[in-house]
C-alpha cells in the first residue's frame, strides 16, 4: 500500500513561504510518503499555483519522493510544450515524475483555449499519442487532425523509460476504457464518493479483461479529502468550508473523510477495500499538522 500527500498550492498574493514549502516537502520524505502531488487549475478564483512550476520547485527541495499532477487537463495544452516540460522535469528529478492526464469538462471554459468541445476527446487522444512519440522516438512524423510533424526530434528524452507513468482521471465508462487502452493507471477523483469509486474500479477491471491486459500492469489510486480532528463537529464545518471554496458547491461533504483518527482510518480503509493501491491524502485544513497526524495515527493502522 502506498500513501501520497498533496503539495500545498494556495498562494494568496504575496503569501508564499519558501522556507515553509521546503520544510513541508522534506518532512513528507522523512515521514515516508511515497509521493507528493499537485492539481491543475488555470482559470478560477482560487489562488492555486501552476503544477509544473510547483513540481519543479519540489524536485529541488527533495531527493526521494515522487512528484505528480492529478491531473493535467492535457486537452488545453500544446502536447509538444507539455512533453518537453515533463521530460525536462523527469531528468531534473532523476526519474521521479508521475503524469496524470484528463480530458476535462465540456464547459464554456474551453472557448478560452480555442478548443472545440465536440473534438476534445479526439484532441486529447492525438495529443497523448504525440507526447508518447516525442518521449520514445528519435524522430516523429505525424499527419494528424490537430498536429503535423515531419521527422521532428525532441530531446532530452525522459529519465524514466519508456516515459513517466501516465495516470488517467476518468469517470465515464468510455473514459475508463480509454484509460486502460492508453494509460498506466486510473486515478479516482477526490470529488467522487467511495461508492462511485467502487463502480469506477469495476469498470476498469472490466476494461482490463476486455482488452486482455494484465491487471498487474495497471495501477489504481484515489484522492481522498481528509481532516483528522478529535472534534467531529469542528472537522465537519472546516471540511465543508474548504470543499465549498474548492468547488463552489455545498453538496460535496459526502466525499470527505473527517473526524477522529479511528473514523478517518475507517473511511480510508473503505477506499482501499474498493481497490485503491495508492491513496493521495489531500488535507482540508492545516496541511503540515494534518500530514503529521496522518503519518502517526492513520497510515500505521492501514498497513
C-alpha positions as CSV (number, residue, x, y, z in Angstrom):
1,X,0.0,0.0,0.0
2,X,1.3,3.4,-1.0
3,X,0.4,6.8,0.5
4,X,1.0,10.2,-1.0
5,X,0.3,13.8,0.2
6,X,-0.9,16.8,-1.7
7,X,1.5,19.7,-2.0
8,X,0.1,22.9,-0.7
9,X,-0.7,25.1,-3.7
10,X,-2.7,28.0,-2.3
11,X,-0.8,31.2,-2.9
12,X,-2.6,34.3,-1.7
13,X,-0.9,37.4,-3.1
14,X,2.5,37.8,-1.5
15,X,1.8,34.9,0.8
16,X,4.2,32.2,-0.5
17,X,6.5,30.9,2.2
18,X,9.6,29.3,0.6
19,X,11.0,28.0,3.9
20,X,7.7,26.5,4.9
21,X,7.3,24.9,1.5
22,X,10.7,23.3,1.6
23,X,10.1,22.1,5.2
24,X,6.8,20.5,4.2
25,X,8.3,18.5,1.4
26,X,11.4,17.4,3.3
27,X,9.2,16.4,6.2
28,X,7.0,14.4,3.8
29,X,10.0,12.5,2.7
30,X,11.1,11.9,6.4
31,X,7.6,10.5,7.2
32,X,7.8,8.0,4.4
33,X,5.2,9.3,2.0
34,X,5.6,7.7,-1.5
35,X,4.6,10.8,-3.4
36,X,3.7,14.5,-3.3
37,X,1.1,15.6,-5.8
38,X,-0.3,18.8,-7.4
39,X,-3.5,19.7,-9.1
40,X,-4.1,21.9,-12.1
41,X,-6.4,24.9,-12.2
42,X,-5.6,27.6,-14.9
43,X,-8.7,29.7,-14.6
44,X,-10.6,30.2,-11.3
45,X,-10.8,32.4,-8.3
46,X,-8.7,30.0,-6.1
47,X,-5.1,31.2,-5.8
48,X,-3.6,27.9,-6.9
49,X,-0.1,27.7,-8.2
50,X,0.7,26.1,-11.5
51,X,1.6,22.3,-11.2
52,X,4.7,22.2,-13.3
53,X,6.4,25.0,-11.6
54,X,5.4,23.7,-8.2
55,X,6.6,20.2,-9.0
56,X,9.9,21.7,-10.3
57,X,10.4,23.6,-7.0
58,X,9.5,20.5,-5.1
59,X,12.1,18.4,-7.0
60,X,14.8,20.8,-5.9
61,X,13.7,20.5,-2.3
62,X,13.7,16.7,-2.2
63,X,15.7,13.6,-3.1
64,X,13.4,10.6,-3.0
65,X,9.7,11.4,-3.1
66,X,7.9,11.0,-6.3
67,X,6.2,14.1,-7.8
68,X,2.9,14.1,-9.7
69,X,-0.1,16.0,-11.0
70,X,-3.6,14.7,-10.8
71,X,-4.4,15.8,-13.4
72,X,-3.2,18.0,-16.2
73,X,-6.2,18.8,-18.4
74,X,-3.9,18.0,-21.4
75,X,-6.6,18.9,-23.9
76,X,-5.9,22.5,-23.0
77,X,-2.1,22.1,-23.5
78,X,0.1,22.1,-26.6
79,X,1.3,18.5,-26.3
80,X,4.8,19.4,-27.6
81,X,5.3,22.0,-24.9
82,X,3.9,19.7,-22.2
83,X,6.0,16.8,-23.4
84,X,9.2,18.9,-23.4
85,X,8.5,20.3,-19.9
86,X,7.7,17.0,-18.4
87,X,10.7,15.3,-20.0
88,X,13.0,18.0,-18.6
89,X,11.5,17.7,-15.1
90,X,11.9,14.0,-15.2
91,X,15.6,14.5,-16.0
92,X,16.0,17.2,-13.3
93,X,14.3,15.0,-10.7
94,X,16.2,11.9,-11.8
95,X,13.1,10.0,-12.8
96,X,10.6,10.9,-10.1
97,X,7.7,12.3,-12.2
98,X,4.2,10.9,-12.4
99,X,1.8,12.3,-15.0
100,X,-1.9,12.5,-14.6
101,X,-4.0,13.5,-17.6
102,X,-7.6,14.1,-18.3
103,X,-10.0,15.4,-21.0
104,X,-11.6,18.0,-18.8
105,X,-15.3,19.1,-18.8
106,X,-17.1,20.2,-21.9
107,X,-17.9,23.6,-20.4
108,X,-17.7,27.2,-21.7
109,X,-14.1,27.5,-20.4
110,X,-12.9,25.5,-23.4
111,X,-13.5,28.6,-25.6
112,X,-10.8,30.4,-23.7
113,X,-8.3,27.9,-25.0
114,X,-9.8,27.7,-28.6
115,X,-10.8,24.1,-28.1
116,X,-13.9,22.8,-29.8
117,X,-15.9,20.8,-27.3
118,X,-17.0,18.4,-29.9
119,X,-13.4,17.4,-30.8
120,X,-11.9,17.5,-27.3
121,X,-11.7,13.7,-26.9
122,X,-10.0,13.3,-30.3
123,X,-7.7,16.2,-29.5
124,X,-6.8,14.6,-26.1
125,X,-6.0,11.2,-27.7
126,X,-3.9,12.6,-30.5
127,X,-2.1,14.9,-28.2
128,X,-1.3,12.0,-25.8
129,X,0.0,9.8,-28.7
130,X,2.2,12.7,-29.8
131,X,3.6,13.1,-26.3
132,X,4.5,9.4,-26.1
133,X,6.1,9.6,-29.6
134,X,8.2,12.6,-28.6
135,X,9.3,10.7,-25.4
136,X,10.2,7.4,-27.2
137,X,11.1,8.0,-30.8
138,X,14.3,9.6,-32.2
139,X,12.2,11.3,-35.0
140,X,8.5,11.9,-35.1
141,X,6.4,12.1,-38.2
142,X,2.7,12.8,-37.8
143,X,0.0,13.9,-40.2
144,X,-2.7,14.3,-37.7
145,X,-6.0,16.1,-37.4
146,X,-4.6,18.7,-35.0
147,X,-0.8,18.5,-35.3
148,X,1.7,17.8,-38.2
149,X,5.3,16.9,-37.8
150,X,7.9,15.8,-40.3
151,X,10.8,13.8,-38.9
152,X,11.0,16.2,-35.9
153,X,13.2,15.4,-32.9
154,X,12.7,16.2,-29.3
155,X,15.5,15.9,-26.7
156,X,16.1,15.1,-23.9
157,X,14.1,12.0,-23.5
158,X,12.6,11.4,-20.0
159,X,14.9,9.8,-17.5
160,X,12.3,7.0,-17.0
161,X,12.0,4.6,-19.8
162,X,9.9,4.5,-21.9
163,X,8.4,7.5,-20.2
164,X,6.9,8.6,-16.8
165,X,3.8,6.7,-15.6
166,X,0.6,8.0,-17.1
167,X,-2.4,8.1,-14.9
168,X,-5.9,8.9,-16.2
169,X,-8.5,10.8,-14.5
170,X,-11.8,9.3,-15.7
171,X,-15.5,8.8,-14.8
172,X,-17.5,7.8,-17.8
173,X,-17.2,4.1,-18.9
174,X,-15.8,5.2,-22.3
175,X,-13.1,7.2,-20.4
176,X,-12.3,4.2,-18.2
177,X,-11.8,2.0,-21.3
178,X,-9.6,4.8,-22.8
179,X,-7.5,4.8,-19.6
180,X,-6.9,1.1,-19.9
181,X,-6.1,1.4,-23.6
182,X,-3.6,4.3,-23.3
183,X,-2.5,4.6,-19.7
184,X,-0.6,3.0,-16.8
185,X,-3.2,3.7,-14.1
186,X,-6.6,5.1,-13.1
187,X,-6.8,8.0,-10.6
188,X,-10.2,8.4,-8.8
189,X,-11.2,12.0,-8.3
190,X,-11.4,13.5,-4.8
191,X,-14.9,14.7,-5.7
192,X,-16.1,11.1,-6.2
193,X,-17.7,9.2,-3.3
194,X,-16.3,5.8,-2.3
195,X,-19.4,4.2,-3.8
196,X,-18.8,5.9,-7.1
197,X,-15.2,4.8,-6.9
198,X,-16.3,1.2,-6.4
199,X,-18.3,1.4,-9.6
200,X,-15.4,3.0,-11.5
201,X,-12.9,0.3,-10.3
202,X,-15.4,-2.2,-11.6
203,X,-15.4,-0.5,-14.9
204,X,-11.6,-0.5,-15.0
205,X,-11.4,-4.2,-14.2
206,X,-14.0,-5.0,-16.9
207,X,-11.9,-3.0,-19.4
208,X,-8.8,-4.8,-18.4
209,X,-10.5,-8.1,-19.1
210,X,-12.0,-6.9,-22.4
211,X,-8.6,-5.7,-23.6
212,X,-6.7,-8.7,-22.4
213,X,-4.4,-6.6,-20.2
214,X,-2.7,-7.9,-17.1
215,X,-4.1,-6.1,-14.1
216,X,-0.7,-6.2,-12.6
217,X,0.5,-3.7,-15.3
218,X,-2.2,-1.1,-14.4
219,X,-2.4,0.8,-11.1
220,X,-5.4,2.2,-9.3
221,X,-5.4,5.2,-7.0
222,X,-7.8,7.7,-5.4
223,X,-7.5,11.2,-4.0
224,X,-9.1,11.4,-0.5
225,X,-10.1,14.7,1.0
226,X,-9.4,14.3,4.7
227,X,-9.4,16.1,8.0
228,X,-8.2,14.5,11.2
229,X,-9.8,16.3,14.2
230,X,-10.9,14.9,17.6
231,X,-13.9,17.3,17.4
232,X,-16.2,15.8,14.7
233,X,-18.4,18.9,14.5
234,X,-15.5,21.2,14.0
235,X,-14.0,18.9,11.4
236,X,-17.3,18.8,9.5
237,X,-17.6,22.6,9.4
238,X,-14.0,23.1,8.3
239,X,-14.3,20.3,5.7
240,X,-17.5,21.8,4.3
241,X,-16.0,25.3,4.1
242,X,-12.9,24.1,2.2
243,X,-14.9,22.0,-0.3
244,X,-17.2,25.0,-0.9
245,X,-14.1,27.1,-1.7
246,X,-12.6,24.4,-4.0
247,X,-15.8,23.6,-6.0
248,X,-18.2,26.5,-5.3
249,X,-20.7,23.8,-4.3
250,X,-22.3,22.9,-1.0
251,X,-23.2,19.2,-1.7
252,X,-19.8,17.5,-1.6
253,X,-19.3,16.8,2.1
254,X,-20.0,13.1,1.4
255,X,-16.8,12.8,-0.5
256,X,-14.6,13.7,2.5
257,X,-13.2,11.7,5.4
258,X,-13.1,13.6,8.6
259,X,-13.3,13.3,12.4
260,X,-11.2,11.4,15.0
261,X,-8.3,9.2,13.7
262,X,-10.3,6.0,14.0
263,X,-13.1,7.4,11.9
264,X,-10.6,8.5,9.3
265,X,-9.0,5.1,9.3
266,X,-12.4,3.5,8.7
267,X,-13.1,5.9,5.8
268,X,-9.8,5.4,4.1
269,X,-10.0,1.6,4.6
270,X,-13.2,1.6,2.6
271,X,-11.3,3.3,-0.3
272,X,-8.5,0.7,-0.1
273,X,-11.0,-2.2,0.1
274,X,-12.7,-0.7,-3.0
275,X,-9.4,-1.2,-4.9
276,X,-7.1,1.7,-4.3
277,X,-3.4,0.7,-4.3
278,X,-2.3,4.2,-3.7
279,X,-4.2,6.9,-1.6
280,X,-3.5,10.5,-2.2
281,X,-4.3,12.4,1.0
282,X,-5.5,15.9,0.4
283,X,-5.8,17.7,3.8
284,X,-8.8,20.0,4.0
285,X,-7.1,22.3,6.6
286,X,-3.8,22.7,8.4
287,X,-1.6,20.9,5.9
288,X,1.5,20.4,7.9
289,X,-0.3,19.4,11.1
290,X,-2.5,17.0,9.1
291,X,0.5,15.4,7.5
292,X,1.9,14.6,10.9
293,X,-1.4,13.2,12.2
294,X,-1.9,11.1,9.1
295,X,1.6,9.6,9.4
296,X,1.3,9.0,13.2
297,X,-2.4,8.0,13.6
298,X,-3.9,6.9,10.2
299,X,-1.3,5.3,8.0
300,X,0.1,2.8,10.6
301,X,-3.4,1.4,11.1
302,X,-3.8,0.8,7.3
303,X,-0.7,-1.2,6.8
